Amino acid sequence: MKTDIRHQAPHHEGAARSTWGICDVLDDHEAVHLYHDLLRRISRAGEITAIVLGALMFAGLAWLVLGQNWENYIISDGTDMYCYYDGETDSVSYVDPLADE
């Protein structure tokens, strides 16, 4: 169905006629269906991508939180001696505070 609203604007002699307001897109039903199918496929791919990325982010967060050893820390008794406690091996070792300088 074509919609022509050119009759609303006055047309003067010698002026070029405009096709503004005429919608020819709906005349090609096959193209509209192909475009609709393309948009549906892109939408489906976006949904699947969002689900996969969400699952990967959740797995990465779980690995960061649960896969780390949270019992490692540095002990200081107020002197110049610093010790490092390793929670995996349950060992204490001396750390030289001036080693970075």
N, C-alpha and C positions, 0 to 999 in steps of 0.2 A: 504494500500500500504506500503510495507516494503522498507526501505532504507538501503542498505548494502554498507558501504564504507570500509570494511575490505580489499578489493583488493588494496587500495591505499598504505597500509603499507606492507612491505615485511614480509613474514612468513617464519621463520626458522624451520628446522626439530627439533623436540623435544620440541619446545615452545608450551605453551598452547594457544589455539585459544581463542580470546576474542570476546565477543558479543557487544563490544562497537560500537555505531553507528547504531544499529538496533532498530527501533522504533516499538514496538508491541502495543502501547497504542491505536492507532486508529483501531485496529482489533476488539476490544470489544465495539461496538457502543452503546449497552445498558448501559454499565458502563459510557461511555462518556456522554450520555444523562442524566443519573442520577446525575453525578457530575455537569453537567451544571445546572440542576434544583436546586441542593443544593446551588450552588453559586448564582443563581438568587434569591432564597429565602433569603439567608443571605444578599444579596445586598438590597433587598426590606425591610428587617427588619432594616438594618442600615439607610436607607432613612427615614423610619417612625420614628425611634428613634431620628434622627437628627431633624426632624420637631417638634416632641413633646418636646424635650429638648430646642429647640429654642423658642417655644411658652411659655414654662415655664419660661425661662430666661427673656423673654420680659414682662410677667405678673409680675414676681418678681421685675423687675426694675421699672415698672409702679407703683407697690405697694409702693416701697421704696421712689419714688419721689413724688407721689401724696398722699400717705397715711400718710405722716408725717406732724407734726405741725411745720412749719418753723418760727413761731413767738415767740418762747421761747428764751429768752436771759437774761443775767445778766447785771445789770446796776450798774455802779460805778460813783459817782459824784466827785471823787478825795479825798474823806475822807475814813475813815475805814469802812464805811457803804456800804454793797453790797446788792442789791435787785435783786430778781428773778421775772421776768415777765412771767406769764403763759398765752399764747395766747388763750387757749381753755376756761379758766374760766375768763379771763380778770382781773386777780388779781395780786397784787404785794405783795411779802413777803420778809422778811429779811433773808439773807443767812449769816451764821457765817463763815468767811474765815478760822478760826482756827479749825473748826470742824474736818477736816481730820487729824490733827496732833495729 
